[in-house]
Amino acid sequence: MALFGGRSYRPGKRSSSSSSCVSTASLIMFLGFCVLGVWVMTSSSVVPSEILRNWSRDDGKSSSSPRSELLVEDATSDLESRNDAVSFEENSVVEAIEEKVQLVKEEPEQKQIEVPEELEENQTVTNQEDDKKQIEVSLESEEQKTLIEKVDDKKQTKAEGEKKQTKVEGEKKQIKAEGEKKQTKVEGEKKQIKAEGDDDNKLESVTDKNSEIEHKVVESEVKQEEQPSSATDKDNSDSKGQSAEVVIIAAQNWELCNVTADTDYIPCLDNEKGLKSVRNTGHYEHRERHCPAEGPKCLVPLPKGYKPSIEWPRSRDEIWYNNVPHTKLAKVKGHQNWVKVTGEHLKFPGGGTQFIHGALHYIDFIQKAVPRIAWGKRTRVILDVGCGVASFGGYLFERDVLAMSFAPKDEHEAQVQFALERGIPGISAVMGTQRLPFPSNVFDIVHCARCRVPWHADGGALLLELNNVLRPGGYFVWSATPVYQKLAVDVEIWNAMSSLTKSMCWDLVSIQKDTVNSVGAAIYRKPLSNECYDSREIQSPPMCKDDNDAVVAWYVPLEVCIHRVPIDVSERGSQWPANWPQRVEVPPQWLNSSGTGIYGKPAKDDFVADYKHWVRVVEKSYLSGLDIDWSKIRNVMDMKAVYGGFAAALKNMKVWVMNVVNIDSPQDTLPIIYDRGLFGIYHDWCESFSTYPRTYDLLHADHLLSGLKKRCDILPVIVEMDRILRPGGKIIVRDEPATVREVEETLKSLHWNIRLTFTQGNEGILSAEKTDWRPQAYSSSS
C-alpha cells in the first residue's frame, strides 16, 4: 500500500475503468479519515490556522493534487516537531486545575475563591465523550491556564497587601516606642551633662562624636547628582517607617504667595493685615516688624529673567538687572554714583550721597581725621545706619572691616536688596520705637552719612539707642549737612545735636571737611567711665533705672535714658578687645572662667573647644565632603550660632557670616561673637527674618529645628529658608535623624537637590541645593 497519491496493485489482473473510479473514491475517503485522525490525535491546537483554512478550501478538489499533498506534509511535519511541547502544556494545565481545586478545598469558607464560570464549563466539557468537544477543550487550554493564574494573582496580591499592612502597623508602633525610648535617654543625658558641668571631657565627647560623623562623610566621598537616595534609605528600619508628619509635609500642595510685594516679599515687613492695626506712623511704626500670626507656607516667585548671581568681587561693582529689577534709585541717586542702569546690568560706581567720588577715598578721609580708628586692627565691626546700597560697607572689606548695614524697606526701592545681591551684609530695619536687635556695647564705630534720622528729636531717643550699642571708647561718625552747611535748618539741627551730645558726655574729637567730595564729618567718642554722668548739673537725659536691662533687645520699647558704662574688669565692655585678627581666637577677658559654658565646661574652655571643633569640621568635612563649590559662596548665615565658631573657622575665606543667636538660647552669646571681631543679630525663628528673598548663598542650621519644634511648626521655618536662599544656594542641616529626614522629605517636595544625607546614632547631617523650581498656581490669599 502506498499512501499520499500511490496506487494499489493486484498481481495477475488488469484494472478496468469502473474499478479505477472506485479506487479513486476509496483513496479520497482514506485520505480524509487519515487527516481527521491526525487532527484528533494532536488536539489540533498546534495546527496553524492558515493550513486549516487551506485544507478546507481544497476539500472539494482531488486530494491527490500536488497542492494538497504539500499542505498535508507540512501540517504533519509541524505537528510531529511540536508534539512534546503540546503534551507538556496540557499536563501543566491539568496540574494547575488540580492544584487550584485542592486549594479551594483547604481554604476556609469565607476565603474560598470563586472559580470563573468559563473554567467550570470547560471542566464539564472535558468529561464528555464527544470528540469534537474534547478538541474544543484542548483549544481553550491556554485560556484556562490564564484564568487560573489571574485568580491566583488576585488572591496572592490581596494576601500580600494584608501582610504588608500588618507589617507597616507593627513598624509604626516600634518606631514610636523607640522614639519615646530615645527621647527619655536624651533627657537623661542632658540632666547628667548639666549635673556634671565641671567634667572636662563633656564637650570633647560631643565634638568627637560630631567629628566621627564628619570623617565618615569625607571618607564616603559621596558625590550625588539629581535627587540621590538618602543614606538613611539603606540604613535600618527607621527609613521604612517615616512618621505620618513627614508624609504630610512631603505631600504639601505648594503655591506662590499672593501678596502685593510679590517677588520682594518679607512677611514681617509686608504684612498688610497687620499694618492695618498700626495707628501712628510718626515714629516709623509702619516700617517696623509686624509678623503674621503663623509663618507663611507659600513660596515667593522668582523675578522674570532671574539669573545666578554674579560672584564676588565682581558683584560689588555690578549685578544682573533682572535679579533686582528696580530703577528708582538709579533715577534719583544716579548723579551721586549710587547705581546706574547699563543694559542688562545695574552698575555701582562706589559712590554715595557723601562720597560721590568713591567710598575708598571717604574711608581714608575718616581715618586721617582720627588715626586712632585704625581700620582693620583696632576697628573691626561697625554699624552703618541708613546705608543706602551699602557701598561704604562694601569697600570696607578692603580694609578688613565688617559693616552691619541697615536701612528701612521704604520708598527707596530695595536698597538693602541691592546690597545683599552685591555680596555686602545688610538687614532691613528702622530706627523707630523699639531697640535694635543687637547687644549693648559691641560696635567699634557707628556711622551715619546723610542717614535721614532725626537724632535730636524726642529727647534724643534714637541717638541714645546708638549710645547703647556703641562700645565704650567707640566713635560715632556723623557726615551730614548740619556739620558743614550754614542754612537755617542745618544750624538749628547742629545746635540741637551739640546740646544733646554734650549731655550724653560724648567728646567731639574731630570736625573735618573732605575737599574732594565737598562734605564734612563730625566724629564723637563715647566715654570710658561714668564720671561725666555723675557730675552733670542737669540729669537730662536721665540715667536708666536698674530694672532697665541694656542687653535685652527683642521687641523692647525705647526709653529716653542713658545706661551706665561698665568699668569693672569683670564686666563686659569695660576693656577694648585685642586687635584683629588676634581677637577672633582669644576668649574675651570678661568671660568668667568659673562660669559654665553652653556645653558644660568652664566658659573659656568651652570657647576654645568650640572653636577647635568647628575648625576641624570645616576643614575635614564642609570644604570637601558636602559637594559645595565654595568659590560660589559669599553670603552665609549661621542660623544657630553659639560662640561664632563656625564663622571663625571661615575667617580666611572670601565670605561673611551673619551669626544668629536665638532669643530662647540658654545663654546670651552674641556679645562674645562681637568681641571676637564677628557680627550677628538676635532673632526668633518662629518668625520671618528681616531680609529680602534670594539673598544668601548658604544657610547653616546646627541643631536648630528640633529645638524649635517645642515652640512652633517647623514647616514655615523650612519655607523661610527657601525664601532666603538663592536658587543654586546650599543648606547644611545638622540635627536629630528624625528631624533631618523630615527636612529632607520637605526639600524633595520643593524640588531641591539632596546632595548628601548621613546619620549615625543620634546625629544626622544633610546637604542640599535649592533649584529654581516654583509652582505655577498662586494661593487664594497670603
ZAMARGU-4260 file (C-alpha; in steps of 0.2 Angstrom, whole numbers, plus 5000, padded with zeros to 4 digits):
<rodrens>
0) 5000/5000/5000 | 5006/5017/4995 | 5000/5032/5004 | 4998/5050/4998 | 4995/5048/4979
5) 5002/5030/4977 | 4992/5016/4968 | 4987/4998/4974 | 4991/4983/4963 | 4983/4965/4962
10) 4996/4953/4954 | 4989/4944/4938 | 4973/4955/4935 | 4971/4971/4924 | 4961/4986/4931
15) 4945/4991/4922 | 4938/5009/4921 | 4925/5006/4934 | 4937/4999/4946 | 4948/5014/4943
20) 4934/5025/4949 | 4931/5015/4964 | 4949/5015/4968 | 4950/5034/4967 | 4935/5037/4978
25) 4942/5025/4991 | 4958/5034/4991 | 4950/5051/4994 | 4940/5043/5008 | 4955/5035/5015
30) 4965/5052/5015 | 4950/5061/5023 | 4950/5049/5038 | 4969/5050/5039 | 4968/5069/5040
35) 4954/5068/5053 | 4964/5055/5063 | 4979/5066/5064 | 4968/5081/5069 | 4960/5072/5083
40) 4977/5064/5089 | 4986/5081/5090 | 4971/5091/5098 | 4973/5102/5083 | 4978/5117/5094
45) 4995/5117/5086 | 4989/5116/5068 | 4992/5133/5060 | 4976/5142/5056 | 4982/5145/5038
50) 4985/5127/5035 | 4967/5123/5041 | 4960/5136/5030 | 4969/5130/5015 | 4964/5112/5019
55) 4945/5117/5020 | 4946/5127/5003 | 4954/5112/4995 | 4941/5100/5002 | 4932/5099/4985
60) 4947/5095/4975 | 4956/5080/4971 | 4967/5075/4987 | 4980/5068/4976 | 4984/5085/4969
65) 5002/5092/4972 | 4995/5107/4982 | 4985/5095/4994 | 5000/5083/4996 | 5011/5098/5001
70) 4999/5105/5014 | 4996/5089/5022 | 5015/5085/5023 | 5018/5102/5031 | 5005/5100/5044
75) 5011/5083/5048 | 5029/5089/5050 | 5024/5103/5061 | 5013/5093/5072 | 5027/5080/5075
80) 5040/5093/5079 | 5029/5101/5092 | 5021/5086/5100 | 5032/5086/5115 | 5028/5104/5119
85) 5009/5101/5117 | 5010/5087/5129 | 5019/5097/5142 | 5007/5112/5141 | 4992/5101/5143
90) 5000/5092/5158 | 5003/5109/5166 | 4985/5114/5164 | 4979/5099/5172 | 4991/5100/5186
95) 4986/5119/5189 | 4967/5114/5189 | 4970/5100/5201 | 4981/5112/5212 | 4968/5125/5212
100) 4954/5113/5217 | 4964/5107/5231 | 4967/5125/5237 | 4949/5128/5236 | 4945/5113/5247
105) 4958/5118/5260 | 4953/5136/5262 | 4940/5141/5275 | 4923/5145/5268 | 4925/5164/5270
110) 4941/5164/5260 | 4935/5152/5246 | 4940/5158/5228 | 4926/5159/5216 | 4930/5149/5201
115) 4925/5158/5185 | 4910/5151/5175 | 4921/5149/5160 | 4933/5137/5170 | 4918/5127/5177
120) 4911/5125/5159 | 4927/5119/5152 | 4930/5106/5166 | 4912/5099/5162 | 4915/5098/5144
125) 4931/5089/5147 | 4922/5074/5155 | 4911/5072/5139 | 4915/5059/5127 | 4911/5069/5112
130) 4927/5070/5102 | 4923/5087/5095 | 4920/5094/5112 | 4937/5087/5118 | 4945/5096/5104
135) 4937/5112/5109 | 4943/5110/5127 | 4961/5107/5121 | 4960/5123/5110 | 4955/5133/5126
140) 4968/5125/5137 | 4979/5141/5136 | 4964/5152/5141 | 4960/5141/5156 | 4978/5142/5162
145) 4977/5161/5160 | 4961/5162/5170 | 4968/5151/5184 | 4984/5162/5185 | 4973/5178/5187
150) 4963/5170/5201 | 4980/5165/5209 | 4987/5183/5207 | 4972/5191/5214 | 4972/5180/5229
155) 4991/5182/5232 | 4990/5201/5230 | 4976/5203/5242 | 4986/5192/5255 | 5002/5201/5252
160) 4993/5218/5254 | 4986/5212/5271 | 5003/5206/5276 | 5012/5222/5272 | 4998/5232/5281
165) 5001/5222/5296 | 5020/5224/5295 | 5018/5243/5292 | 5007/5245/5308 | 5020/5235/5318
170) 5034/5245/5312 | 5025/5262/5316 | 5022/5255/5334 | 5040/5250/5335 | 5047/5267/5329
175) 5035/5276/5341 | 5041/5266/5355 | 5060/5268/5350 | 5057/5287/5348 | 5050/5288/5366
180) 5064/5277/5372 | 5077/5288/5364 | 5069/5304/5370 | 5070/5298/5388 | 5088/5294/5385
185) 5092/5311/5378 | 5083/5320/5393 | 5093/5309/5405 | 5109/5313/5396 | 5105/5332/5396
190) 5102/5331/5415 | 5118/5321/5418 | 5128/5334/5407 | 5121/5348/5417 | 5124/5340/5434
195) 5142/5336/5429 | 5146/5353/5421 | 5164/5353/5428 | 5169/5337/5419 | 5182/5342/5406
200) 5178/5328/5394 | 5160/5333/5391 | 5162/5344/5376 | 5176/5334/5369 | 5164/5319/5369
205) 5152/5329/5359 | 5164/5336/5347 | 5172/5319/5345 | 5156/5311/5340 | 5152/5325/5328
210) 5170/5323/5321 | 5167/5305/5318 | 5152/5309/5308 | 5162/5322/5298 | 5176/5309/5295
215) 5163/5296/5288 | 5156/5310/5277 | 5173/5314/5270 | 5178/5295/5268 | 5162/5291/5259
220) 5166/5304/5245 | 5148/5305/5241 | 5145/5315/5225 | 5127/5313/5222 | 5118/5321/5207
225) 5099/5325/5204 | 5089/5318/5220 | 5101/5304/5225 | 5095/5291/5238 | 5097/5296/5256
230) 5109/5286/5265 | 5096/5283/5278 | 5086/5273/5265 | 5099/5260/5265 | 5100/5261/5284
235) 5089/5252/5296 | 5070/5250/5298 | 5069/5268/5303 | 5069/5273/5285 | 5055/5262/5281
240) 5043/5269/5294 | 5044/5288/5292 | 5032/5297/5303 | 5015/5302/5297 | 5020/5320/5299
245) 5034/5318/5286 | 5022/5311/5274 | 5010/5325/5276 | 5024/5338/5274 | 5030/5329/5258
250) 5013/5330/5251 | 5012/5349/5253 | 5002/5357/5239 | 5014/5371/5236 | 5008/5388/5229
255) 5015/5405/5226 | 5012/5419/5239 | 4998/5430/5233 | 5004/5447/5240 | 5007/5464/5234
260) 5026/5463/5237 | 5027/5449/5225 | 5045/5444/5222 | 5051/5455/5236 | 5040/5448/5250
265) 5046/5450/5268 | 5032/5443/5278 | 5036/5453/5294 | 5038/5469/5284 | 5024/5467/5271
270) 5010/5460/5282 | 4996/5471/5275 | 4984/5464/5288 | 4995/5468/5302 | 4999/5485/5296
275) 4980/5490/5296 | 4981/5490/5315 | 4995/5502/5316 | 4988/5519/5321 | 5003/5530/5321
280) 5017/5532/5308 | 5026/5547/5315 | 5039/5536/5323 | 5040/5524/5308 | 5030/5511/5316
285) 5024/5506/5299 | 5042/5501/5295 | 5044/5490/5310 | 5041/5472/5311 | 5023/5466/5311
290) 5023/5447/5309 | 5008/5437/5304 | 5001/5425/5317 | 5008/5410/5308 | 5023/5409/5296
295) 5018/5408/5278 | 5018/5391/5269 | 5018/5399/5252 | 5033/5402/5241 | 5040/5418/5234
300) 5041/5419/5215 | 5056/5422/5205 | 5058/5439/5195 | 5056/5436/5177 | 5073/5433/5169
305) 5082/5429/5185 | 5100/5423/5183 | 5113/5415/5195 | 5120/5430/5205 | 5137/5437/5199
310) 5151/5431/5210 | 5161/5441/5222 | 5171/5453/5220 | 5164/5457/5203 | 5147/5458/5211
315) 5152/5473/5221 | 5153/5483/5205 | 5138/5476/5195 | 5123/5464/5197 | 5110/5457/5185
320) 5096/5470/5182 | 5083/5456/5181 | 5088/5449/5198 | 5083/5466/5207 | 5073/5475/5193
325) 5071/5492/5201 | 5076/5508/5193 | 5070/5522/5205 | 5087/5523/5214 | 5096/5525/5198
330) 5084/5539/5193 | 5085/5549/5209 | 5103/5544/5215 | 5112/5541/5199 | 5120/5558/5199
335) 5128/5553/5216 | 5135/5537/5209 | 5124/5526/5219 | 5118/5515/5205 | 5116/5516/5186
340) 5107/5505/5174 | 5118/5499/5160 | 5110/5486/5148 | 5106/5470/5157 | 5117/5476/5172
345) 5115/5488/5187 | 5132/5495/5190 | 5138/5503/5206 | 5152/5516/5204 | 5156/5515/5223
350) 5148/5532/5227 | 5136/5539/5239 | 5127/5555/5244 | 5143/5560/5255 | 5156/5551/5244
355) 5151/5554/5226 | 5169/5551/5221 | 5171/5535/5229 | 5170/5526/5245 | 5188/5522/5247
360) 5193/5540/5247 | 5180/5543/5260 | 5186/5529/5271 | 5203/5535/5271 | 5197/5553/5275
365) 5189/5547/5291 | 5205/5538/5297 | 5215/5553/5293 | 5203/5563/5304 | 5205/5551/5319
370) 5221/5540/5316 | 5216/5530/5332 | 5202/5522/5322 | 5215/5511/5313 | 5203/5502/5301
375) 5205/5483/5301 | 5215/5482/5318 | 5208/5492/5332 | 5192/5495/5322 | 5184/5479/5316
380) 5165/5479/5317 | 5154/5494/5313 | 5136/5499/5311 | 5131/5508/5296 | 5114/5517/5299
385) 5104/5521/5283 | 5116/5513/5272 | 5108/5516/5255 | 5116/5502/5243 | 5130/5499/5256
390) 5144/5504/5246 | 5153/5511/5261 | 5152/5493/5269 | 5156/5485/5253 | 5173/5494/5251
395) 5177/5492/5270 | 5181/5474/5266 | 5197/5481/5258 | 5201/5487/5275 | 5197/5471/5284
400) 5182/5478/5292 | 5164/5471/5294 | 5150/5483/5292 | 5132/5479/5298 | 5122/5489/5286
405) 5104/5493/5288 | 5090/5503/5281 | 5071/5503/5281 | 5061/5495/5267 | 5053/5511/5261
410) 5051/5522/5246 | 5070/5519/5241 | 5066/5503/5232 | 5076/5488/5238 | 5092/5497/5244
415) 5096/5483/5256 | 5092/5470/5242 | 5104/5479/5231 | 5117/5477/5245 | 5115/5459/5248
420) 5114/5455/5229 | 5131/5463/5228 | 5138/5452/5242 | 5138/5466/5255 | 5130/5462/5273
425) 5114/5471/5277 | 5097/5469/5285 | 5080/5478/5283 | 5077/5488/5299 | 5072/5505/5305
430) 5076/5516/5320 | 5058/5519/5326 | 5050/5514/5343 | 5060/5499/5348 | 5078/5494/5352
435) 5089/5487/5338 | 5091/5468/5338 | 5110/5470/5344 | 5118/5468/5361 | 5124/5483/5371
440) 5142/5490/5370 | 5148/5480/5354 | 5150/5491/5339 | 5168/5499/5337 | 5160/5513/5326
445) 5143/5519/5322 | 5142/5528/5305 | 5129/5539/5298 | 5131/5548/5281 | 5115/5558/5277
450) 5105/5544/5285 | 5089/5555/5287 | 5087/5551/5306 | 5081/5565/5317 | 5094/5561/5331
455) 5089/5576/5341 | 5070/5573/5341 | 5060/5565/5356 | 5073/5569/5369 | 5087/5561/5358
460) 5079/5544/5360 | 5087/5537/5344 | 5104/5544/5347 | 5103/5536/5365 | 5100/5519/5357
465) 5116/5521/5347 | 5124/5526/5363 | 5118/5509/5370 | 5125/5498/5356 | 5142/5508/5354
470) 5157/5501/5363 | 5164/5512/5377 | 5178/5522/5369 | 5170/5519/5352 | 5166/5533/5339
475) 5151/5540/5331 | 5154/5547/5313 | 5141/5559/5308 | 5143/5565/5290 | 5128/5577/5286
480) 5124/5594/5280 | 5122/5602/5298 | 5141/5598/5300 | 5147/5609/5286 | 5132/5620/5279
485) 5125/5636/5286 | 5107/5635/5281 | 5095/5640/5294 | 5088/5622/5296 | 5106/5615/5297
490) 5111/5627/5310 | 5096/5623/5320 | 5100/5604/5319 | 5118/5607/5323 | 5114/5617/5339
495) 5102/5604/5345 | 5114/5590/5342 | 5128/5599/5351 | 5117/5601/5366 | 5112/5583/5366
500) 5129/5575/5363 | 5136/5586/5377 | 5123/5580/5389 | 5127/5562/5384 | 5145/5566/5388
505) 5151/5562/5371 | 5168/5571/5366 | 5168/5580/5349 | 5186/5574/5344 | 5186/5580/5326
510) 5177/5590/5313 | 5185/5589/5296 | 5180/5594/5278 | 5183/5582/5264 | 5188/5594/5250
515) 5186/5580/5236 | 5168/5576/5240 | 5164/5594/5247 | 5157/5587/5263 | 5161/5587/5281
520) 5161/5574/5296 | 5159/5577/5315 | 5167/5562/5325 | 5161/5559/5343 | 5168/5547/5356
525) 5158/5538/5369 | 5165/5540/5387 | 5175/5526/5395 | 5168/5530/5413 | 5153/5536/5422
530) 5162/5552/5430 | 5154/5564/5417 | 5137/5557/5420 | 5138/5558/5439 | 5144/5576/5438
535) 5131/5583/5426 | 5122/5598/5434 | 5106/5593/5424 | 5102/5575/5424 | 5094/5575/5406
540) 5093/5563/5398 | 5091/5553/5415 | 5101/5538/5419 | 5092/5522/5416 | 5084/5513/5431
545) 5092/5497/5437 | 5077/5486/5430 | 5081/5493/5413 | 5092/5479/5406 | 5103/5486/5392
550) 5106/5468/5385 | 5088/5464/5382 | 5084/5469/5364 | 5070/5459/5356 | 5054/5469/5354
555) 5059/5481/5368 | 5052/5498/5368 | 5065/5513/5368 | 5067/5523/5383 | 5074/5540/5384
560) 5088/5536/5397 | 5107/5533/5397 | 5114/5516/5403 | 5129/5517/5414 | 5146/5512/5407
565) 5154/5496/5413 | 5170/5499/5422 | 5174/5484/5432 | 5187/5472/5423 | 5175/5458/5425
570) 5161/5467/5416 | 5158/5465/5398 | 5163/5481/5388 | 5175/5488/5401 | 5190/5483/5390
575) 5193/5485/5372 | 5196/5469/5363 | 5213/5464/5356 | 5217/5469/5338 | 5210/5460/5323
580) 5214/5446/5319 | 5220/5440/5336 | 5204/5444/5344 | 5195/5430/5334 | 5204/5416/5343
585) 5206/5424/5360 | 5192/5422/5373 | 5185/5439/5379 | 5194/5444/5396 | 5177/5446/5404
590) 5172/5428/5400 | 5171/5421/5418 | 5182/5406/5420 | 5172/5400/5435 | 5156/5401/5425
595) 5149/5386/5414 | 5148/5387/5395 | 5135/5381/5384 | 5142/5364/5383 | 5145/5362/5401
600) 5164/5366/5403 | 5171/5381/5411 | 5167/5396/5399 | 5184/5400/5392 | 5187/5381/5389
605) 5170/5380/5381 | 5175/5394/5369 | 5192/5386/5364 | 5185/5369/5362 | 5170/5375/5351
610) 5182/5384/5340 | 5194/5369/5338 | 5178/5359/5334 | 5172/5370/5320 | 5189/5372/5313
615) 5190/5353/5312 | 5173/5351/5305 | 5175/5364/5291 | 5192/5358/5286 | 5189/5339/5286
620) 5171/5339/5280 | 5162/5355/5274 | 5176/5361/5262 | 5177/5344/5253 | 5164/5332/5259
625) 5147/5340/5255 | 5148/5344/5236 | 5149/5363/5239 | 5158/5374/5227 | 5164/5387/5240
630) 5171/5399/5226 | 5152/5402/5223 | 5148/5406/5241 | 5148/5423/5248 | 5133/5427/5259
635) 5132/5415/5273 | 5120/5413/5288 | 5123/5403/5304 | 5105/5401/5309 | 5110/5395/5327
640) 5127/5402/5331 | 5134/5399/5349 | 5151/5407/5351 | 5153/5410/5332 | 5165/5396/5330
645) 5158/5391/5313 | 5160/5409/5306 | 5178/5410/5314 | 5183/5394/5305 | 5179/5403/5289
650) 5188/5419/5293 | 5201/5416/5279 | 5188/5413/5265 | 5180/5427/5255 | 5164/5425/5264
655) 5155/5434/5278 | 5143/5426/5290 | 5128/5433/5298 | 5128/5424/5316 | 5110/5422/5323
660) 5108/5420/5341 | 5091/5414/5345 | 5081/5423/5359 | 5077/5407/5368 | 5096/5402/5369
665) 5101/5396/5387 | 5115/5410/5387 | 5117/5426/5378 | 5132/5423/5367 | 5130/5436/5354
670) 5142/5449/5364 | 5155/5435/5363 | 5153/5435/5344 | 5156/5453/5343 | 5171/5454/5354
675) 5180/5441/5343 | 5178/5453/5328 | 5162/5445/5320 | 5144/5451/5320 | 5127/5445/5321
680) 5109/5448/5327 | 5095/5442/5339 | 5081/5433/5331 | 5066/5421/5334 | 5065/5408/5320
685) 5047/5406/5324 | 5046/5422/5314 | 5052/5428/5297 | 5069/5435/5296 | 5071/5454/5291
690) 5079/5451/5274 | 5074/5451/5256 | 5071/5435/5246 | 5086/5426/5237 | 5099/5435/5247
695) 5110/5421/5255 | 5121/5408/5247 | 5122/5396/5261 | 5112/5393/5277 | 5119/5383/5291
700) 5107/5375/5304 | 5116/5366/5319 | 5103/5358/5330 | 5091/5372/5327 | 5075/5364/5321
705) 5072/5350/5333 | 5073/5363/5347 | 5060/5374/5338 | 5048/5360/5337 | 5044/5364/5355
710) 5038/5381/5351 | 5031/5381/5333 | 5029/5372/5317 | 5045/5370/5308 | 5037/5369/5291
715) 5036/5388/5289 | 5054/5389/5295 | 5059/5377/5281 | 5049/5388/5269 | 5058/5404/5276
720) 5074/5395/5272 | 5068/5393/5254 | 5063/5411/5254 | 5080/5417/5260 | 5091/5406/5249
725) 5096/5410/5231 | 5092/5397/5218 | 5108/5387/5217 | 5111/5391/5236 | 5116/5377/5248
730) 5110/5372/5265 | 5118/5362/5279 | 5107/5354/5292 | 5114/5345/5307 | 5101/5338/5319
735) 5092/5323/5326 | 5090/5309/5312 | 5071/5311/5313 | 5072/5330/5310 | 5085/5328/5296
740) 5073/5315/5287 | 5059/5327/5289 | 5069/5341/5282 | 5074/5330/5268 | 5057/5325/5263
745) 5051/5343/5263 | 5065/5349/5252 | 5062/5335/5240 | 5044/5341/5238 | 5051/5358/5235
750) 5062/5350/5221 | 5078/5354/5229 | 5093/5343/5225 | 5098/5332/5240 | 5117/5331/5239
755) 5120/5321/5255 | 5112/5314/5270 | 5121/5304/5283 | 5115/5298/5301 | 5124/5289/5315
760) 5117/5286/5332 | 5108/5302/5337 | 5117/5313/5324 | 5112/5317/5306 | 5118/5329/5293
765) 5110/5335/5277 | 5117/5345/5262 | 5105/5351/5249 | 5104/5363/5235 | 5090/5374/5230
770) 5084/5374/5212 | 5074/5387/5203 | 5058/5377/5203 | 5042/5387/5208 | 5024/5381/5207
775) 5013/5389/5194 | 4997/5392/5205 | 4995/5407/5217 | 4987/5405/5234 | 4970/5412/5236
780) 4977/5423/5250 | 4993/5425/5260
</rodrens>
